[in-house]
Amino acid sequence: MQWPHRLNPAILPQFDGESDPEEFLLKYEATIEASGGGTACKAKALVLALKGLTQRWYANIPPGTILSWKKLRFELCASFRAVRPDEVTSCDFHDLRQGSMTLQEYLQSVMKLRARAHNVAHQSIIDSVVNGINLGPCGEYISRRKPKTVTKLFEIMQEYCISDRAKRRRLEEKNEQKKSRSSERSHSKLWNTDEPKQKRTVNNVFEEEPRECRHHHQGKGERDRHEERSNRDDRHHREERHNKGRRDSGSRREKIPFCFFHGKDKGHWTNECPFAIERKEEFDQ
């Protein structure tokens, strides 16, 4: 194998087994290909990029066990798989719920997880989103017509995000209009309370009224006072007669004289009535 003329071992990335082997291999392959090397060059020049523990691992590989760059690449990733604290799994998608987030915020969260989840199946992501989204137009649509790819899922959610933003904008405008109307009402109420209340005039006589109307008002007032006085006297007489007719404890009620011609409260009975006596004498004659 002939080495590429542009290959410089000093520019090769170094790998000691502590970092992520896949990231190292991406840089390593790009460097070899940029210098004009192929798969055979990648397998031969790998020893120049290893150091420490990884170099000892490469030296201990039994002869004849690795026959291609693809096999060597697989063995390197399997032997030095680094622990990724920020690695995303399907459990992270299942734990992500929309909750109080808007549809746009939920979509952005799913897309950020998707960018870090290289080994999560598309169907697992779709099922997690269908279960985690809130009930609404978008949730009902994707649950009824579940997309087959993650790209199609993101397109559907983006379309519903546009309509959701327009709906929220309309609701905000309505709320602003309601607040402005309520503030106007409260301002008008405060303005009315500051105005002095007009006193009501009762039975007032103005100078513009004619004299006849004044006499009419005065006569009406006198009649009202007279009727009130007469009603009060009648009520007083009725109470007196009621008290007279009430029985005292241990005594009988006093008899009230009654005249057939003159009625009660005249002070005489029918046989003592002068009119009755006079009529009786005329009848006897």
C-alpha positions in Angstrom: 0.0 0.0 0.0 1.3 3.4 -1.0 0.9 6.2 1.5 -0.9 9.4 0.3 1.6 12.2 -0.4 -0.6 14.8 1.5 -1.0 12.6 4.7 0.6 14.2 7.7 0.6 12.1 10.9 0.9 15.2 13.0 -2.6 16.3 12.1 -4.3 13.0 13.0 -6.6 13.2 16.0 -5.5 11.3 19.0 -7.6 8.7 21.0 -6.7 7.4 24.5 -9.9 5.5 25.3 -11.4 8.2 27.6 -13.4 10.1 25.0 -16.2 8.9 22.7 -14.8 6.5 20.1 -17.4 7.4 17.5 -16.5 11.1 17.6 -12.8 10.2 17.3 -13.5 7.9 14.3 -15.5 10.6 12.5 -12.6 13.1 12.7 -10.1 10.3 11.9 -11.9 9.2 8.8 -12.4 12.8 7.6 -8.7 13.5 8.0 -7.7 10.4 6.0 -10.2 11.0 3.2 -9.1 14.6 3.0 -5.5 13.6 2.4 -6.6 11.1 -0.3 -6.4 7.8 1.6 -8.9 4.9 1.4 -10.1 2.1 3.8 -6.7 0.4 3.7 -4.9 3.6 4.7 -7.4 4.0 7.5 -6.6 0.6 8.9 -2.8 1.1 8.6 -2.6 4.6 10.0 -4.9 4.0 13.0 -1.9 3.0 15.1 -0.5 6.5 14.6 -3.6 8.0 16.2 -3.7 5.7 19.3 -1.9 6.3 22.6 -1.8 4.8 26.0 -4.3 2.0 26.7 -5.7 2.0 23.2 -2.3 1.5 21.7 -1.7 -1.5 23.9 -5.1 -2.8 22.9 -4.2 -2.5 19.2 -0.9 -4.3 19.8 -2.6 -7.2 21.6 -5.0 -8.0 18.7 -4.4 -11.5 17.5 -3.1 -11.7 13.9 -5.6 -12.7 11.3 -8.7 -11.7 13.3 -9.3 -8.4 11.6 -9.4 -8.4 7.8 -11.2 -5.1 7.1 -11.6 -1.5 8.3 -15.2 -2.1 9.1 -14.3 -4.9 11.4 -11.6 -2.9 13.1 -13.9 0.1 13.5 -16.5 -2.1 15.2 -14.0 -3.7 17.6 -12.7 -0.3 18.6 -16.2 1.1 19.4 -17.2 -2.1 21.3 -14.0 -2.1 23.4 -13.9 1.6 24.4 -17.5 2.6 24.5 -17.5 5.8 26.6 -20.2 6.5 29.2 -22.3 9.4 27.9 -24.1 11.2 30.8 -26.2 13.2 28.3 -27.2 10.2 26.2 -30.9 10.2 25.3 -32.9 7.0 25.3 -36.5 6.1 24.6 -37.4 6.6 28.3 -36.6 10.3 28.0 -39.2 10.6 25.2 -41.8 8.7 27.3 -41.1 11.0 30.3 -41.6 14.2 28.3 -45.1 15.5 28.6 -46.6 18.7 27.2 -48.4 19.7 30.4 -48.5 23.5 30.6 -46.2 24.0 27.6 -47.6 25.4 24.4 -47.5 23.2 21.3 -44.6 25.1 19.9 -42.5 24.7 23.1 -43.4 21.0 23.2 -42.3 20.5 19.6 -39.0 22.3 20.3 -38.3 20.0 23.3 -39.0 16.9 21.2 -36.7 18.1 18.4 -33.9 18.8 20.9 -34.2 15.3 22.3 -34.3 13.9 18.7 -31.0 15.6 17.8 -29.3 13.8 20.7 -31.0 10.4 20.3 -29.1 8.5 17.5 -30.1 5.0 18.5 -33.8 5.6 19.4 -36.3 4.0 16.9 -38.6 6.4 15.0 -41.7 4.4 16.0 -40.8 4.8 19.7 -40.5 8.6 19.3 -43.9 8.7 17.5 -45.6 6.7 20.2 -44.1 8.8 23.0 -45.3 12.0 21.3 -48.8 10.7 20.8 -49.0 9.7 24.5 -47.4 12.9 25.8 -49.3 15.6 23.9 -52.3 17.2 25.4 -55.8 16.7 24.2 -56.6 19.0 21.4 -56.8 19.3 17.6 -53.2 18.2 17.0 -53.4 15.4 19.6 -56.6 14.0 18.1 -55.3 14.1 14.6 -52.0 12.3 15.2 -53.7 9.7 17.4 -56.3 9.1 14.7 -53.8 9.2 11.7 -50.5 8.2 13.2 -47.6 9.3 11.0 -45.1 6.7 9.8 -41.9 8.9 10.1 -40.6 11.4 12.6 -40.2 14.0 9.8 -43.9 13.7 8.9 -44.8 14.0 12.6 -42.8 17.2 12.9 -44.4 18.7 9.8 -48.0 18.0 11.1 -47.1 19.5 14.5 -45.6 22.6 12.9 -48.8 23.2 10.9 -50.9 23.0 14.1 -48.4 25.3 15.8 -49.2 28.0 13.3 -53.0 27.7 13.9 -52.4 27.6 17.6 -50.4 30.8 17.6 -53.2 32.5 15.6 -55.8 31.3 18.1 -53.7 32.6 21.0 -53.3 35.9 19.4 -57.1 36.3 18.9 -57.7 35.3 22.5 -55.2 37.9 23.7 -56.9 40.6 21.6 -60.3 39.7 23.1 -58.9 39.9 26.6 -57.3 43.3 25.9 -60.7 44.6 24.6 -62.5 43.3 27.7 -59.9 44.9 30.0 -60.3 48.3 28.2 -64.1 48.1 28.4 -64.0 47.3 32.1 -61.5 50.1 32.8 -63.8 52.5 30.9 -66.8 51.4 33.0 -64.9 51.8 36.3 -63.7 55.3 35.2 -67.2 56.4 34.3 -68.5 55.1 37.7 -65.8 57.1 39.6 -66.7 60.2 37.5 -70.4 59.8 38.4 -69.7 59.4 42.2 -67.7 62.7 42.1 -70.7 64.7 40.9 -72.9 66.2 43.7 -76.3 64.5 44.1 -79.3 66.7 43.5 -81.6 67.0 46.4 -85.2 66.0 45.8 -87.8 68.6 46.5 -91.1 67.5 48.0 -94.2 69.7 48.0 -92.1 72.8 47.1 -93.9 75.8 45.7 -91.9 77.8 43.1 -92.3 81.4 42.3 -93.2 80.6 38.7 -96.4 78.7 39.7 -99.6 80.7 39.4 -101.5 81.7 42.5 -104.4 79.4 41.8 -102.1 76.4 41.8 -100.7 77.5 45.1 -104.2 77.7 46.7 -105.0 74.3 45.2 -101.8 72.8 46.9 -102.7 74.5 50.2 -106.3 73.3 50.0 -105.2 69.8 49.2 -102.9 69.8 52.2 -105.6 71.0 54.6 -108.0 68.3 53.3 -105.3 65.6 53.9 -104.7 66.8 57.4 -108.5 66.9 58.1 -108.9 63.3 56.8 -106.0 62.2 58.9 -107.4 63.8 62.0 -110.9 62.3 61.4 -109.4 58.8 60.8 -107.4 59.1 64.0 -110.6 60.1 66.0 -112.6 57.2 64.5 -109.8 54.8 65.5 -109.8 56.2 69.0 -113.6 55.8 69.4 -113.5 52.2 68.1 -110.8 51.4 70.6 -112.8 52.9 73.4 -115.9 50.9 72.5 -113.9 47.8 72.2 -112.4 48.3 75.7 -115.9 49.0 77.1 -117.3 45.7 75.6 -114.4 43.6 76.9 -115.1 41.5 80.0 -113.3 42.1 83.1 -111.9 39.2 85.1 -114.8 38.0 87.5 -117.5 40.4 86.1 -119.9 40.4 83.2 -119.8 42.8 80.3 -121.8 46.0 80.7 -124.9 46.2 78.4 -124.9 49.0 75.9 -128.3 50.7 75.2 -129.7 50.0 71.7 -132.5 51.8 69.9 -134.2 50.3 66.9 -134.7 53.8 65.3 -131.5 55.5 66.3 -129.0 52.6 66.8 -126.3 52.2 69.4 -124.5 54.8 71.6 -127.6 57.0 71.9 -128.1 56.5 75.7 -131.6 54.9 75.5 -133.4 51.7 74.6 -136.2 51.4 72.1 -139.0 51.5 74.7 -137.4 54.7 76.1 -137.0 56.4 72.7 -139.1 59.6 72.4 -139.8 58.9 68.7 -141.1 55.4 69.5 -143.3 56.8 72.4 -144.7 59.5 70.1 -145.6 57.0 67.3 -147.2 54.7 69.9 -149.4 57.5 71.1 -150.5 58.4 67.6 -151.3 54.8 66.9 -153.4 54.5 70.1 -155.4 57.6 69.1 
